[in-house]
Amino acid sequence: MSKILIRGARILGGEPQDVLIDGETVAEVGTGIEAPDGATVIEAAGQILLPGLVDLHTHLREPGREDSETVLTGTKAAAAGGFTAVHAMANTFPVADTAGVVEQVWRLGKESGYCDVQPVGAVTVGLEGKKLAELGAMHDSAAGVKVFSDDGKCVDDAVIMRRALEYVKAFDGVVAQHAQEPRLTEGAQMNEGIVSAELGLGGWPAVAEESIIARDVLLAAHVGSRVHICHLSTAGSVEIVRWAKSKGWNVTAEVTPHHLLLTDELVRTYNPVYKVNPPLRTEADVMALREALADGTIDCVATDHAPHPHEDKDCEWAAAAMGMVGLETALSVVQQTMVDTGLLDWAGVADRMSFRPAAIGRLDGHGRPVSAGEPANLTLVDPAYRGAVDPAGFASRSRNTPYEGRELPGRVTHTFLRGRATVVDGKLA
């Protein structure tokens, strides 16, 4: 078994320490650790050592849309971004609404070897919102599904949502809701507000998100089950989640990196790279989301990595697909918006990007402390790095990033999956 000594890294931003990896686990943490014979030594002075990042919300597109992404290319992108585990969303072709499909995705993740892939099962058959999918069979499958979502579509029928919450309660599962009232967003192209009015684009009102969240936290409380809010994007949504948590209800929520940084003012460019679901909101919303992530109202950061081929984005705004790639830039955006602004320290980043998402997804072996005896799922980050984003260098098959040419801080230098390096010196191993 290989041995690796990481020398002088700041664990969770603390004082410099050495970390010895032996095989799949962390063997020793301390200062002045001697390198065993034959060990690889990584000089990590000035770098931050975090537990491997966990993404609750990734679109890997396989099966069915391998022109956008595959499990292999998506997990390479994840490793490059410092992730050791991702949750693969169910809106594939065919939809991941049966044990067979989730097991296929799970096995493809095992074969890729770049990070662990935990499939997310669909809530309803075909994401059609009419009939519950095989929730129990997916949970009992080899994939061991614990998170269920129709993401991309909202479970808008209150009775179906209640039944799903009741069903997953039996095995401590969670329903992750894409909060979008469909009738309120028909023909919507961007956030409803001053910019949409000036541009003459169909508006996507905040209440379309907030009304579904309000309903679902009430349903979760009534049933006594767990609900997770995907890609929360408005100040009003924050207040509803804060209220639900004050009641002691089992509600969690995520925010995407792009909703922490970008605003609807960018839509004035008519560049479809900024078209996303939910849409980019106002500066006031962005600031409310940052504060809520800092105070714990929002539990975690999730990328909503949504790759699209060139032709689906290089077109007029109205015809363009919604979504952005995000795995390879997520940590840099969080550093810029949360760490460099003083809202979170690196221990807080570890909490919001590893500990909490792993706990929400009930993911064993991830989101663990950097200490002796723990799995060596680790990410080493150089926070002093500054560089412009160049999508040509992405591991993802798609290039639809909103950050092309933008300077972002921080760079993942190494990622370890159970002691095996998947990224070395900023390059895929």
N, C-alpha and C positions, 0 to 999 in steps of 0.2 A: 504494500500500500504506500502511496506517495505521501511525503511530508512537505509542508510548506510553512515557512516562517514569514509572517508579515511583521515588519519591524517599524516601530515608532508611529503607528497609526493612532489617530484620536477616535476612540470608540464612542459613537454617538456624540462626537464633538468634545469629549472630555480630555483629560491629560493623555499625552502619548504613552502607548503601551505596545507590547509585543503580543502577537497571537500565533500560536502554533496549531496548525491543522495536521491531523494524522488520519489519513484515510478519509472517511466521510464525516468525521466529527472534529469539533474544536477540542484539542487535547489540553491546552494550557493558555492562560492569559496572565500577563504580568510584565515586569520590566527586567531587562537583562537576560532574557531567555537565550540560551545557547542553541545555535542551529545544529540539529542532529546530522550525522553523516549522511550525505547524499540529498539533504533537504534543499528545496528551492527557496531562495531568500528574496523577498520583495521589500525594497527600501521604500517606506511609505510616509516619511516625514512630511508633515503638513497636510496629509490626506485624512479624510473622514471615513471611518469604517462603520457601515450600517448593516443590520440584518438584511438579507435579500428582500427586495421589494415584491409586493404582492398586488396584482391588479384584479379588482373585482369585475372589470367590465372591458373585455377585449373582443373584437370581431376578427376571427381568423379566417372566415369566409369558406373554408373547406368543411364539408363537401359542397360543390356546385358553383362556386365563384372563384376558382383558382386563378383566374386572370387578375383578380384583385390582390389575393393573398393566399398562402397555403399555411398549414400548421407549421411546416418547417421554416418558411420565411418569416412568419409572424413570431415564432419563438426565438429566432435569431434576433429580430428587432427587439424583442423583450429583453433578451440577455444583454444586448448592447445598451439598453436603457437602465440596466441594473436590476431587472426583475428575475426572480427565480421561480415564480409561479404566476399564472394568469388564469382567469375564469373566461372560458370561451362561450360567447353568446349563441343563442339557439337559432338565430334567423339565417340559417344556411339553406341549401337546396339539395336534398330534402331537409325540411325543418327538423331540428333535434327534439322531436316530440315522442320518441320511442327509445326503449333500451338499446336497440340495435344501433341507432345513429349516435347516441352519446358514447357508446362503447367504441365505435369507430373513431370518433374524435379523440377519446382518451388514449386509444392505442397508437394513433398517429403522434400524439404528444410524447408517449413513451419512446417511440422510435426516433423522434427528432433529437432528444437528448439535450436541448439547449435550456429548457425550463420545464417545470411541471405544468401540465394542462389539465385543469379541472373543468369539465363541461358543465354548462348551465342548461337545464332542461326547459323546454317551452311550458308555459302554463296551460295553453289551450292547443288543441289539434290544429296544425297548420298556421298557428298564430292568428286564427280567425275569430277568436273571442267567443266561440259558441259552445264548445264542449271541452271539458277538462282533458288534458293529455294524460299519458300513462305515468303519473307522478310517482306512484309507489314502485312501479317496475323500474323506472329510471333510478330511483334511490337504491333499490336492491340490486342493480346491475353492477358489473365490475367497476364502472365509473363512479359509483357511490354518490350520485348527484344530491346536493343539499340546497342548491340555489336554483330557483325557477323564475323565468322571466320571458315575457313576450316582447322584450325590448326591440324597438323599432316601431312597435305598436303598443297602445295602451290597452290593458284589460279594463274596458270602460263599463262593462256590465257589472253592477254592484253585486248581484247574486252569484255570478261566476267568481268574482274576486273573493266574496265571503267563503264560498265552497273551497277555493284553493287554499285560503288561510287555514280553514278547518283541517283540510287534508294534510298539509305539511306539518301541522302541529304534532301529529302522531310520531314523527321522527326528527323533531327539532329542525325542520327545514325553514327556509325563508323565501317569501315571494318578493322579488325585486321589481318594482313598478316603474314603467316608463309613463310618467304622469303627463298626459296630454289628452284633454277632452276633445275628441275628434270633431264634434260639431262646431266647436269654437275656433278651430284652426283650419277649416276648409279653405283651400286656396291661399293659405298663409305662406309667405316667403321669407319673413324676417320678423324681428321683435316689433310689436305694435307700439308706436310712440311717435315722437317728433320726426325722427329720421324716416320712418316708413311713410308718414304723411307727406313729407317733402319729396320723397322719391316716387311716390305713387305705387309702392309695393304692398301686397296684401299683408296685413298685420297679424301677428301671433301674440295674443294678449297674455299677460302674466297670469291672469285668472284661469286660463285654460290649464295651467300647471297646478296652480294653488288649489283649485276646487277639487281635483282628483286626490291631491295629497291630504286635504282636509277630510274627505270621505274615507280614505284608506287608513288613516291613523285611527279614526273612530271605529272602523271595522276591525282593525287589529286589536284594539282595546276590548271590543265586544266579544271577540272570539278568544282572546288571550293568546294570540299567535304573534309571529315576527313578520314585520314588513320593513323592506329596505327601499329607500327612494333613490332611484337612479338619477344621475346628472342634474341635481337640483340647481336652479339657475336664477331665481329671483329673491329679492329681499323679503317679499311676502311669504314665500315658501320657507325661508329661514324661520320666520316668526311662528309659523304653524308647527314646524318640527320642534322648535324650542318649547312651545306650549305643550306638545304631546309628551316630550321628555320630562317636563315639570310634573306631569301626571304620573310618571313612572311607567309609561307604556313602552312596549318593546319595539321601538322605532329607531332605525338608523338611516343615515343619508350619506351620499357621496357628492363630490363636486369634481368637475374636470379641470385640468390645467388651463385649457383655453378660456373657460368661464372665469378664471381667476385673473386673467390678463387682458383679454381682448374685449372690445365693446362694439355695439351696433354702428358706431361712427365709421367703422371700416367698410361697411356695406356700401358707402358712398362711392367706393371704387368700382362697384359692380363686379369685383373679382370673385368668381364662384368658390374659390378656396375658402372664403369666409362663410359659406352657406353650410349650416349645421343644425342639427336637431337635438335639444332645443336650441333656439337661435341665440346668437350673441346678444347680450342685454345691455343695459345702460351702465355708465360709470358708477352710479349709486348702487346698482345691483352688485357690481364687481366688488366694491368696497364692503358691502354687507356680507358677501360670501367669504371674503378674506377674514373678516372679524369672526364669522361663525365657525370657520375652520380652526381659527386660533383658540376660540373658547370651548371647542369640543361639541358645539351644537351639530355641526357637520362632522361626521366621524372620520371620513377618509377621503383621499384623492383617488379617483379612478379615471383611467385615460379615455374611455370610450373610443379607443383606437378603431377608426372606421376607414379602412383603405378602399380606394376606388381607382379603377384604371383611368389612364389619361383622357380617354374620350368622354368619360362621364363627368369630368370636371372642366375640360377645355371646350366650353360651349357657352351659350348665353345663360344668364343667371336663372331664368325661369325653368330651363330644361336641365339644369345641373343637379347631380345627386347631392344629398346632404351628408356631411361627415368630413372628418379630418384624421390623419394619422397622428399618433401621439406617444407611442411607447418610447421612442428614442429621444424625445425632448422633454418628457414629463418632469424628471427630476430637476432639470435646468430651470424650467418655468416655476416650479415650486421654490427653488432657491431664490430666484429673482423676486417673486411676489411675496414670499412668506419669511424666508431667512434673512435676505439682505435688507428687508424692511423692518426687521426686528419683531415680527409677529410670532414667529416660531423659532426655536433653536433646533439643532440637529436631532436631539432626543425627541422633540416634537415631530420632526419629519419621520423618524423611525416609527413613531406611534401611528401617524396618519397614513403612512405608505407601506407599513409592514405589519405591525402588531394588530391594529384594529381590522384591516381588511381580512387578515387571516382568521381572526376571531369571528367575524361576521360570516365568512364562508365556511367556518368549522374545518379549516384546512390544517391537518396535522403536519408537524415538521417545519412549518414556516411561521414567520412572525415570532421567532424565539429569541431570547437574549443572546448576546455575544458573550458566552461564558463556557467554561470547561464542561464537556459532556453533551453539549448541544449540537444539533446538525450544523455542518459547516455550509450553510446557505448565507452567503455574505456578498456585500457590495462595497467596493473601495472607490471613493470619489475625490477628485481634485477640485476643491471649491474655488481655488484662485484662477482657474482656467477661464479665459474669455475667448469666444470665437463665434463667427457668423455661421448660421445653420446652412448646410449644403446638402439638399436632399439627394444629390447624386451619390453621396456616400452612404445612404441608408441601407440597412439590411432588409427592410420591408420591400415587398414587390411594388408597392404604390408610393407615389411621391406627393400626395395631396396634403402638404403641410402648410399651415398659415404663417410659418416662421422663416420661410426661405429668405436668406440675406440678413435676417435680424440677428444681432449679437445677443447671445445668451450666456450666462455664467455656468461654470461647473462642467465637469466631464467625468463619466464613469471610466475608470482606468482598468478595473478588474471586477469580474463577477465570478462567484464560485457556487456551483450547484452540488451540494453534498461533497464538498472538498475538491471537486474537479473544476478546473478553470474553464469557463465558457467564453470569457473575455480576458485578454492579456494586453496590457499597455494600450488600451482603447480599441483593440482589434479583436474580432471574433477568433476564438481558438480553433 
